[in-house]
Amino acid sequence: MRQFLIVLLSYLCLGSSYADNRTTLYDFRFWTSPERTRIVIDVEKGVRFSIKKDKKKVTLSVKNAKLLSSTYDKLFFKDQRIKKTNIRRDKNTLLFLFKTLGDYTVKSYTLKPNKKYKHHRLVVDLYDKKSKAVKKKTTKQKIKKPLSAKSNKKIILIDPGHGGEDPGAIGYKHSREKYITLKIAKKLAKKINQTKGMKAILTRRGDYYVGLTKRIRIAQANNASLFISIHADAVERRSAKGASVYTLSERGGSTQFARRLERSQNTVNQFGGIENLVDKDKYLNKILWDFSRKDRDIQSQKLGFKILKQMSRIGYLYKKTPQKAGFVVLKTPAIPSVLVETAFISNPNEESRLNNPREQDKIANAIYKGILNYYK
């Protein structure tokens, strides 16, 4: 009996030693957007993986991997592209078999840890396949017949901040900015779409990430006349409260607080995909320095003042005049653009208010009235 226990103990020690040397897969997350499905796995540094794709099957192989029991149930995800997920082990390799509903383009890469994610991340994207001919045809149609020209409506581009892998600011009671901004944006869009002569378009309609420069291109493609980006900030000081509005500064934030906001809002490579900033885009840069830039800045300031006036009627203002900062999403050429910080999600009272549907409606209504007054 004693010999058996010694052998068993030796086996367990060897097993645990082997497990310790394996790459741990800490967490799985999935995001669905109109153009892709994103799979994100929290992993250890130096993860070894490979991807094999058949017509309706994608196989992700991770060598020498260990899957946490708490993560197992998160694997079985279904959406408009993934029909079924299976997992099996081939010796020391874990195989994740994603049965798909179509033939998709697959891209994969790893991301380093950052302030919001402590682990390395393995990202796998399943993109819908579209031919270059279709893309060119669609682009030409949009240029020839912009939405506002066809309908003769004022197009307001509403941008719910963050989304998907980018949660945005985290509240005192762990509320996530991305959910709140989307709810307010949808309420605002509904009010605009019920108004004669106006139409709202959202940069995102669900919980998925949209690149900062892509948000700009959505506004351009739809010939938008206004760009409204909605956010809810967080700071270490819980007592900080109130709404504020920002317009673009090419030179960067005018205050230390504005510069801190820039750093948090302009993060582009932390949430999957390699994205070029507008400053590196020669075509956009050329337009940015056009004469239309000055008029855009003046109109953005006017819009900011109109929104702040309405926001002051429903709550406290953190800043009573529009502030300036170098937010990427505001660099929409020739389109008046503002970023609205609705409240501080880090303030317990304001966090509660931001999660209240009635208060969300009040905020949306204040922005809506500001837009109406701007057009008047």
GUKOLTI-170666 format. One record per residue (C-alpha): residue number from 1; residue in three letters; x, y, z. Coordinates in Angstrom, 1 decimal, decimal comma. Each point is the difference from the previous one (the first is absolute). Layout:
{NUM ALA {X Y Z}}
...
***
This chain:
{1 MET {0,0 0,0 0,0}}
{2 ARG {2,8 2,3 0,9}}
{3 GLN {1,8 -0,7 -3,2}}
{4 PHE {-3,2 0,7 -2,0}}
{5 LEU {-0,4 3,4 1,7}}
{6 ILE {3,6 1,0 -0,8}}
{7 VAL {-0,5 -1,0 -3,7}}
{8 LEU {-3,3 2,0 -0,1}}
{9 LEU {1,6 3,0 1,6}}
{10 SER {2,9 -0,1 -2,4}}
{11 TYR {-2,5 -0,1 -2,9}}
{12 LEU {-2,0 2,9 1,3}}
{13 CYS {3,2 2,1 0,4}}
{14 LEU {1,1 -0,8 -3,5}}
{15 GLY {-3,5 0,8 -1,3}}
{16 SER {-0,1 3,4 1,8}}
{17 SER {3,5 0,8 -1,2}}
{18 TYR {-1,1 -0,7 -3,6}}
{19 ALA {-3,1 2,1 0,5}}
{20 ASP {2,1 2,9 1,3}}
{21 ASN {2,1 0,0 -3,2}}
{22 ARG {-3,1 0,2 -2,2}}
{23 THR {-1,4 3,2 -1,5}}
{24 THR {-3,1 1,0 1,9}}
{25 LEU {-3,0 1,2 -1,9}}
{26 TYR {-1,6 2,4 2,5}}
{27 ASP {-3,1 1,2 -1,8}}
{28 PHE {-2,1 0,0 -3,2}}
{29 ARG {-2,0 2,9 -1,4}}
{30 PHE {-2,0 0,3 -3,2}}
{31 TRP {-1,2 3,2 -1,7}}
{32 THR {-2,4 0,2 -3,0}}
{33 SER {-0,1 3,0 -2,3}}
{34 PRO {-1,6 0,4 -3,4}}
{35 GLU {3,2 -0,8 -1,8}}
{36 ARG {1,8 -2,5 2,2}}
{37 THR {0,0 -2,3 3,0}}
{38 ARG {2,9 0,5 2,4}}
{39 ILE {1,4 -2,8 2,3}}
{40 VAL {2,3 1,3 2,8}}
{41 ILE {1,9 -2,4 2,3}}
{42 ASP {2,0 1,2 3,0}}
{43 VAL {3,2 -1,9 -0,1}}
{44 GLU {3,6 -0,1 1,3}}
{45 LYS {2,9 1,6 -1,7}}
{46 GLY {1,5 -2,0 -2,9}}
{47 VAL {-3,2 -2,1 -0,8}}
{48 ARG {0,6 -2,4 -2,9}}
{49 PHE {-3,0 -0,3 -2,3}}
{50 SER {-1,0 -0,8 -3,5}}
{51 ILE {-3,2 0,4 -2,0}}
{52 LYS {-1,4 -2,3 -2,7}}
{53 LYS {-3,0 1,0 -2,1}}
{54 ASP {-2,3 -2,1 -2,1}}
{55 LYS {-3,1 1,3 -1,8}}
{56 LYS {-2,3 -0,2 3,0}}
{57 LYS {2,4 -0,8 2,8}}
{58 VAL {2,8 1,9 1,9}}
{59 THR {2,4 -2,0 2,2}}
{60 LEU {2,0 1,9 2,6}}
{61 SER {2,9 -2,1 1,4}}
{62 VAL {1,7 1,1 3,2}}
{63 LYS {3,1 -2,0 1,0}}
{64 ASN {0,7 -1,1 3,5}}
{65 ALA {-3,1 1,7 1,2}}
{66 LYS {-2,0 -0,1 3,3}}
{67 LEU {-3,6 1,1 0,0}}
{68 LEU {-1,5 1,3 3,3}}
{69 SER {-3,2 -1,7 1,1}}
{70 SER {-1,7 3,5 0,5}}
{71 THR {0,7 0,8 -3,7}}
{72 TYR {-1,3 -3,3 -1,4}}
{73 ASP {-3,7 1,1 -0,2}}
{74 LYS {0,8 3,2 -1,8}}
{75 LEU {1,3 -1,9 -3,0}}
{76 PHE {-3,4 -1,1 -1,4}}
{77 PHE {-0,9 3,2 -1,8}}
{78 LYS {-2,4 0,4 -2,9}}
{79 ASP {-0,7 2,9 -2,2}}
{80 GLN {-0,7 0,9 -3,7}}
{81 ARG {3,4 -1,6 -1,0}}
{82 ILE {0,7 -2,7 2,6}}
{83 LYS {-2,4 -2,9 0,0}}
{84 LYS {1,7 -2,3 2,5}}
{85 THR {3,1 -0,2 2,1}}
{86 ASN {1,8 -3,2 1,0}}
{87 ILE {3,2 -0,6 2,0}}
{88 ARG {2,3 -3,0 0,1}}
{89 ARG {3,6 -0,9 1,0}}
{90 ASP {2,6 -1,5 -2,3}}
{91 LYS {2,8 -1,0 2,3}}
{92 ASN {1,2 3,3 1,5}}
{93 THR {-1,9 2,2 -2,5}}
{94 LEU {-3,4 1,4 0,5}}
{95 LEU {-2,2 0,2 -3,1}}
{96 PHE {-2,9 2,5 -0,2}}
{97 LEU {-2,3 -0,9 -2,9}}
{98 PHE {-2,3 2,8 -1,2}}
{99 LYS {-2,6 -1,3 -2,4}}
{100 THR {-1,0 3,1 -2,0}}
{101 LEU {-3,1 0,9 -2,1}}
{102 GLY {2,0 1,2 -2,9}}
{103 ASP {3,5 0,4 -1,5}}
{104 TYR {1,8 2,9 1,8}}
{105 THR {3,3 1,8 -0,2}}
{106 VAL {2,0 -0,8 3,2}}
{107 LYS {2,6 2,3 1,6}}
{108 SER {1,9 -0,5 3,2}}
{109 TYR {2,6 1,8 2,2}}
{110 THR {1,0 0,5 3,6}}
{111 LEU {-0,2 3,1 2,1}}
{112 LYS {2,1 1,1 3,0}}
{113 PRO {-1,5 0,8 3,5}}
{114 ASN {-1,1 3,5 0,6}}
{115 LYS {-1,7 2,0 2,8}}
{116 LYS {-3,3 -1,7 -0,6}}
{117 TYR {1,2 -3,6 -0,7}}
{118 LYS {2,7 -1,6 2,1}}
{119 HIS {0,5 -3,0 -2,2}}
{120 HIS {1,3 -0,4 -3,5}}
{121 ARG {-2,8 -0,6 -2,5}}
{122 LEU {-0,5 -2,2 -3,0}}
{123 VAL {-2,4 1,5 -2,5}}
{124 VAL {-1,7 -1,9 -2,8}}
{125 ASP {-2,3 1,9 -2,4}}
{126 LEU {-2,5 -1,6 -2,4}}
{127 TYR {-0,8 2,6 -2,8}}
{128 ASP {-2,8 -0,2 -2,5}}
{129 LYS {1,4 -0,5 -3,5}}
{130 LYS {-0,6 2,8 -2,4}}
{131 SER {1,5 0,4 -3,4}}
{132 LYS {2,0 3,1 -0,9}}
{133 ALA {-2,4 0,6 -2,9}}
{134 VAL {-3,0 0,2 2,4}}
{135 LYS {2,0 2,3 2,3}}
{136 LYS {0,9 2,4 -2,8}}
{137 LYS {-3,6 0,0 -1,3}}
{138 THR {-1,4 0,8 3,4}}
{139 THR {2,5 2,8 0,5}}
{140 LYS {-0,8 1,6 -3,4}}
{141 GLN {-3,7 -0,1 0,8}}
{142 LYS {0,5 1,7 3,3}}
{143 ILE {2,1 2,7 -1,6}}
{144 LYS {-2,4 0,7 -2,8}}
{145 LYS {-3,2 -0,2 2,1}}
{146 PRO {0,7 1,0 3,6}}
{147 LEU {-2,8 -0,7 2,4}}
{148 SER {-0,8 3,6 0,8}}
{149 ALA {-0,2 0,8 -3,8}}
{150 LYS {-2,6 -2,8 -0,6}}
{151 SER {-2,2 0,7 3,0}}
{152 ASN {0,8 3,7 0,5}}
{153 LYS {0,3 -0,7 3,7}}
{154 LYS {2,6 1,2 2,5}}
{155 ILE {2,1 -3,0 1,0}}
{156 ILE {1,2 -0,1 3,6}}
{157 LEU {2,7 -2,6 0,7}}
{158 ILE {-0,3 -1,2 3,6}}
{159 ASP {3,0 -1,8 1,4}}
{160 PRO {-0,5 -2,1 3,1}}
{161 GLY {3,5 0,0 1,6}}
{162 HIS {2,0 -3,3 0,3}}
{163 GLY {-1,6 -3,4 -0,4}}
{164 GLY {0,9 -3,7 -0,2}}
{165 GLU {3,6 -0,7 1,2}}
{166 ASP {0,2 3,7 1,1}}
{167 PRO {-2,3 0,4 3,1}}
{168 GLY {0,9 3,7 0,5}}
{169 ALA {0,0 1,4 3,5}}
{170 ILE {-1,0 -2,3 2,9}}
{171 GLY {-2,3 1,4 2,6}}
{172 TYR {0,2 -0,1 3,8}}
{173 LYS {-2,5 -2,9 0,0}}
{174 HIS {1,6 -1,5 -3,1}}
{175 SER {-2,3 1,4 -2,6}}
{176 ARG {1,5 0,1 -3,5}}
{177 GLU {0,0 3,1 -2,1}}
{178 LYS {-0,5 -1,8 -3,2}}
{179 TYR {-3,5 -1,2 1,0}}
{180 ILE {-1,2 3,4 1,3}}
{181 THR {1,2 1,9 -3,1}}
{182 LEU {-1,8 -2,4 -2,3}}
{183 LYS {-3,3 0,4 1,9}}
{184 ILE {0,2 3,8 0,0}}
{185 ALA {1,0 0,0 -3,7}}
{186 LYS {-3,0 -2,2 -1,0}}
{187 LYS {-2,4 2,2 1,9}}
{188 LEU {1,5 3,1 -1,7}}
{189 ALA {-0,2 -1,7 -3,4}}
{190 LYS {-3,7 -0,9 0,6}}
{191 LYS {-0,8 3,7 0,7}}
{192 ILE {1,8 1,2 -3,0}}
{193 ASN {-1,6 -2,6 -2,3}}
{194 GLN {-3,4 1,2 1,2}}
{195 THR {0,8 3,5 -1,1}}
{196 LYS {-0,9 1,2 -3,5}}
{197 GLY {2,9 0,8 -2,2}}
{198 MET {2,6 -1,8 2,2}}
{199 LYS {1,5 -3,5 0,1}}
{200 ALA {2,4 -1,6 2,5}}
{201 ILE {2,6 -2,6 -0,8}}
{202 LEU {1,9 -1,9 2,7}}
{203 THR {3,6 -1,0 -0,3}}
{204 ARG {-0,8 -3,2 1,9}}
{205 ARG {-3,4 -1,6 0,9}}
{206 GLY {1,3 -2,7 2,3}}
{207 ASP {2,9 -1,0 2,3}}
{208 TYR {2,9 -0,1 -2,4}}
{209 TYR {3,1 2,1 -0,6}}
{210 VAL {0,1 2,5 -2,9}}
{211 GLY {3,4 1,5 -0,8}}
{212 LEU {0,4 3,7 0,7}}
{213 THR {0,8 1,0 -3,6}}
{214 LYS {-2,7 -2,3 -1,3}}
{215 ARG {-2,6 2,0 2,0}}
{216 ILE {1,3 3,1 -2,0}}
{217 ARG {-0,4 -1,8 -3,3}}
{218 ILE {-3,6 -1,1 0,9}}
{219 ALA {-0,8 3,7 0,4}}
{220 GLN {1,6 0,9 -3,3}}
{221 ALA {-1,6 -2,9 -1,9}}
{222 ASN {-3,4 1,1 1,2}}
{223 ASN {0,6 3,7 -0,7}}
{224 ALA {-0,8 0,9 3,6}}
{225 SER {-0,6 3,6 1,0}}
{226 LEU {0,8 -0,5 3,7}}
{227 PHE {2,1 -2,5 2,0}}
{228 ILE {-0,9 -0,6 3,7}}
{229 SER {2,2 -2,4 2,1}}
{230 ILE {-1,5 -1,1 3,3}}
{231 HIS {2,1 -0,9 3,1}}
{232 ALA {0,0 -0,3 3,8}}
{233 ASP {3,3 0,7 1,6}}
{234 ALA {1,7 -1,4 3,1}}
{235 VAL {2,6 1,5 2,3}}
{236 GLU {1,6 -1,0 3,3}}
{237 ARG {-1,8 2,8 1,9}}
{238 ARG {-3,5 -1,4 0,7}}
{239 SER {-1,4 3,4 0,7}}
{240 ALA {0,6 1,3 -3,5}}
{241 LYS {-3,3 0,5 -1,7}}
{242 GLY {-1,8 1,7 -2,9}}
{243 ALA {-0,2 0,0 -3,8}}
{244 SER {2,4 1,6 -2,5}}
{245 VAL {0,4 0,4 -3,7}}
{246 TYR {3,2 -0,1 -2,1}}
{247 THR {0,9 1,2 -3,4}}
{248 LEU {3,2 -0,7 -2,0}}
{249 SER {3,3 1,5 0,7}}
{250 GLU {2,7 -0,8 -2,5}}
{251 ARG {2,7 0,9 2,6}}
{252 GLY {-1,4 -2,4 2,6}}
{253 GLY {-1,8 0,6 3,3}}
{254 SER {-0,1 3,5 1,5}}
{255 THR {0,1 -1,3 3,6}}
{256 GLN {1,6 -2,9 1,8}}
{257 PHE {-3,4 -1,6 0,4}}
{258 ALA {-0,7 0,3 -3,7}}
{259 ARG {3,4 -1,6 -0,8}}
{260 ARG {-0,8 -2,9 2,3}}
{261 LEU {-3,4 -0,5 -1,7}}
{262 GLU {1,8 0,0 -3,4}}
{263 ARG {2,3 -2,9 1,1}}
{264 SER {-3,0 -2,1 1,1}}
{265 GLN {-2,2 0,8 -3,0}}
{266 ASN {2,6 -0,2 -2,7}}
{267 THR {1,2 -3,6 0,7}}
{268 VAL {-0,1 -1,8 -3,3}}
{269 ASN {2,2 -3,1 0,2}}
{270 GLN {-1,1 -1,5 3,3}}
{271 PHE {-3,3 -1,5 -1,2}}
{272 GLY {0,8 -2,1 -3,0}}
{273 GLY {1,2 0,9 -3,5}}
{274 ILE {2,7 2,4 -1,1}}
{275 GLU {-1,6 3,4 -0,6}}
{276 ASN {1,7 3,1 -1,6}}
{277 LEU {-0,7 3,3 1,7}}
{278 VAL {-1,4 2,8 -2,1}}
{279 ASP {3,2 1,9 0,4}}
{280 LYS {1,7 -2,7 -2,1}}
{281 ASP {-2,6 0,1 -2,7}}
{282 LYS {1,3 2,3 -2,7}}
{283 TYR {-3,4 0,3 -1,7}}
{284 LEU {-1,8 1,0 3,2}}
{285 ASN {2,9 2,3 1,0}}
{286 LYS {-0,3 1,9 -3,2}}
{287 ILE {-3,7 0,6 0,6}}
{288 LEU {0,6 0,9 3,6}}
{289 TRP {2,1 2,9 -0,9}}
{290 ASP {-2,5 1,3 -2,6}}
{291 PHE {-1,9 3,2 0,5}}
{292 SER {-3,0 -1,9 1,1}}
{293 ARG {1,8 -0,9 3,2}}
{294 LYS {-0,5 3,5 1,5}}
{295 ASP {-3,7 0,0 -0,7}}
{296 ARG {-0,3 -3,5 1,5}}
{297 ASP {1,7 1,2 3,2}}
{298 ILE {-2,3 3,0 0,3}}
{299 GLN {-3,1 -2,1 -0,5}}
{300 SER {1,2 -2,6 2,4}}
{301 GLN {0,4 2,6 2,7}}
{302 LYS {-3,6 1,3 -0,7}}
{303 LEU {-1,4 -3,5 0,2}}
{304 GLY {1,9 -0,6 3,2}}
{305 PHE {-1,4 3,1 1,7}}
{306 LYS {-3,6 -1,0 -1,1}}
{307 ILE {0,4 -3,5 1,5}}
{308 LEU {1,6 1,3 3,3}}
{309 LYS {-2,9 2,5 0,4}}
{310 GLN {-2,5 -2,9 -0,1}}
{311 MET {2,2 -2,3 2,2}}
{312 SER {0,1 2,8 2,7}}
{313 ARG {-3,8 -0,3 0,3}}
{314 ILE {0,1 -3,7 1,0}}
{315 GLY {3,1 -0,1 2,2}}
{316 TYR {3,4 1,5 1,0}}
{317 LEU {2,6 1,1 -2,5}}
{318 TYR {3,6 -1,0 0,5}}
{319 LYS {1,0 2,7 -2,5}}
{320 LYS {-2,4 2,8 -1,1}}
{321 THR {1,7 0,6 -3,3}}
{322 PRO {1,2 -2,5 -2,7}}
{323 GLN {3,5 -1,2 0,7}}
{324 LYS {2,6 -0,9 -2,6}}
{325 ALA {1,9 -3,3 -0,4}}
{326 GLY {1,6 -2,0 -2,8}}
{327 PHE {-2,5 -2,9 -0,2}}
{328 VAL {0,4 -2,1 -3,1}}
{329 VAL {-3,8 -0,5 -0,5}}
{330 LEU {-0,4 3,8 -0,3}}
{331 LYS {2,3 0,3 -3,0}}
{332 THR {-2,9 -0,4 -2,4}}
{333 PRO {0,9 2,4 -2,9}}
{334 ALA {-2,5 2,8 -0,6}}
{335 ILE {-2,6 -1,5 2,4}}
{336 PRO {-0,8 1,8 3,3}}
{337 SER {1,0 -2,5 2,7}}
{338 VAL {-0,3 -0,2 3,8}}
{339 LEU {0,7 -2,5 2,7}}
{340 VAL {-2,5 0,0 2,8}}
{341 GLU {1,1 -1,2 3,4}}
{342 THR {-3,4 -0,6 1,5}}
{343 ALA {1,1 -0,5 3,6}}
{344 PHE {2,7 -1,6 2,2}}
{345 ILE {-0,7 -3,7 0,2}}
{346 SER {2,6 -0,1 2,8}}
{347 ASN {-2,3 2,1 2,2}}
{348 PRO {-2,4 -2,5 1,8}}
{349 ASN {-3,0 2,4 -0,3}}
{350 GLU {0,6 0,8 -3,6}}
{351 GLU {0,7 -3,7 -0,8}}
{352 SER {-3,5 -0,8 1,4}}
{353 ARG {-1,5 2,8 -2,1}}
{354 LEU {1,8 -1,2 -3,2}}
{355 ASN {-1,6 -3,5 0,5}}
{356 ASN {-3,5 1,4 0,5}}
{357 PRO {-2,0 -0,2 -3,2}}
{358 ARG {-1,9 3,2 0,8}}
{359 GLU {3,2 1,9 0,6}}
{360 GLN {1,5 -1,4 -3,2}}
{361 ASP {-3,1 1,4 -1,8}}
{362 LYS {0,5 3,4 1,6}}
{363 ILE {3,7 0,0 -1,2}}
{364 ALA {-1,0 -1,1 -3,5}}
{365 ASN {-2,8 2,7 -0,1}}
{366 ALA {2,5 2,7 1,1}}
{367 ILE {2,4 -0,9 -2,8}}
{368 TYR {-3,0 -0,2 -2,4}}
{369 LYS {-1,2 3,5 1,0}}
{370 GLY {3,5 1,3 -0,4}}
{371 ILE {0,1 -1,3 -3,5}}
{372 LEU {-3,4 1,6 -0,9}}
{373 ASN {1,1 3,3 1,4}}
{374 TYR {3,3 -0,1 -1,9}}
{375 TYR {-2,0 -0,5 -3,3}}
{376 LYS {-2,3 2,9 0,9}}
***
